[in-house]
Amino acid sequence: MSESKLHPQEGFPFQKKEMHDLCVCGGSPATAASARRSNDAYTKMLERTPEFQQWRENAHAVKRFAVQHLDQLLVQFEQNLQKKGIEVLWAADAEEANRLVLEIAKKHDVKKVVKSKSLVSEELQLNKAFRANGIESVETDLGEFIIQLAGQRPTHVVIPALHLTAEQIGRLFEEKLGEKFTAVHEELTAIARKHLRNHFLTADMGVSGINFGFADTGSFTVIENEGNAGLSTSTPPVHVALMGIEKVIPSVRYLPYFLSVLPRSATDQKLTTYTHIFHGPAPGRKMYVVLIDNGRTNVLEDPFTQNTLYCIRCGACMNSCPVYHRVGGWAYGWIYPGPIGAVLNPHLCGMKDAGKLPFASSLCEKCAHVCPVKINLPEQLVHLRNISARTPGSPADSVYQKLLWRTWSFMNVRAGRFAFFMGLIRLGTRFARFVPKPLRILEFGAWTKGRAVPTPKGQAFRNWWKKNRKNTQSESKK
């Protein structure tokens, strides 16, 4: 489990000593293989579900309305939550959100917390805050449980341990839990269940995320496959639900649109195993909802980027992305990897730290084709590249980057220059591997640390075109 030393859970967001160039990190074979399987399943799902495109249109329309009327819907949501006896708290950033949750824990003398899967809690580094205050926090989602034991951070928004094989997980359970080694999936799940069961029964507080909040009823839903969210929210006497402000939608009657597209896009299921809808605390119990901004209003400030907030965290864009397959989730520097991370992280973390991420894309548009709420991710990536290049202090605004692209422009404006420099590049790739590392230029050196420079093979296109231009032009005239 050497990866945990390179990518500790406390290594985000964007700590200098942990932030690696995309070309260096490299994704695991398990990540690429699992993501491709999910993408293949999605393709087959489309073939047997012709109505899926209409569902996408419906979900997109609901999210568009919700984001455009977010201020009104949030006020309505808060009022209706309070009518049901749910205490509502607002947090502008991660620091305030952690403080509010810790105050709740202190108020109820909490010693142990069980958490169901919650991406917004990863944003907050809530587990770290609990530990710093002497509170035991246990992740109960199987993938998150594995990641917590390994001391790592997730590499995928739906499948946190996507990068690990069954053998690696078996060794982890052997080392951390004292269990006999096994790589059988069912046995690994049984081991986790055995160790988690007592935590549910002895926890003082449960923490969950929220998939969708319903403004008209003051209720919310948590969607899951394992049952741990149900136990985390119903067994302890206190339930704290964390929600990014963009998760509110106008009405519960629109939920079927999202229940139709989310599981199909995420795991190729017609419906998730459990869909919990919470209408208020049970008698004798307490329920809190913490509404969290943490940079989301930064997205709202630019009308061009607002549709980034439509995201329902299905992971389909990652499964389809060739760059994600190659580099894995850790390379994106924060909890949101893949195309959605490349457009969301710069908003939430700032261009100075995350301004390089929009460039981590081939703009093949696969992500836009699979997004269940029809976010135009390639358009967002191009937009953010422009912003990054104009933001003082961002990676794209560096002197080196400017020099690089001015050189590129100089090379390409004249055919003769282009031919000359392409010849130099072809020659350089043949000898680059023999250049001592201290003498390599910055970006080129970063790439060659992780792989050999490919040597161009075959005939250059320019040479081929000179030989075949006349024949090609005569055939086109015919």
Buried (B, 14 or more C-beta within 10 A) or exposed (E): BEBBEEBBBEBBBBEEEBBBBBBBBBBBEBBBEBBBEBBEBBEEBEEEBEEBEEBBEBBBBBBBBBBEBBEEBBEBBBEBBEEBBBBBBBBEBBEBBBBBBBEBBEEBEBEBBBBBBBBBBBBBBBBEBBEEEEBBBBBBBBBBBBBBBBBBBBBBBBBBBBBBBBEBBBBBBBEBEEBEEBEEEEBBEEBBBEBBEEBBEBBBBBBBBBBBBBBBBBBBBBBBBBBBBBBBBBBBBBBBBBBBBBBBBBEBEBBEBBBBBBBBBBBBBEEBEBBBBBBEBEEEBBBBBBBBBBBBBBBBEEEEBBBBBBBBBBBBBBBBBBBBBBBBBBBBBBBBBBBBBBBBBBBBBBBBBBBBBBBBBEBBBBBBBBBBBBBBBBBBBEBBBEBBBEBEEBBBBBEEBEEBEEEEEEBEEEEEEEEEBBEEEEEEBEEBEEBEEEEBEEEBBBBBEEEEBEEEEEEEEEEEEEEEEEEEEEEEEE
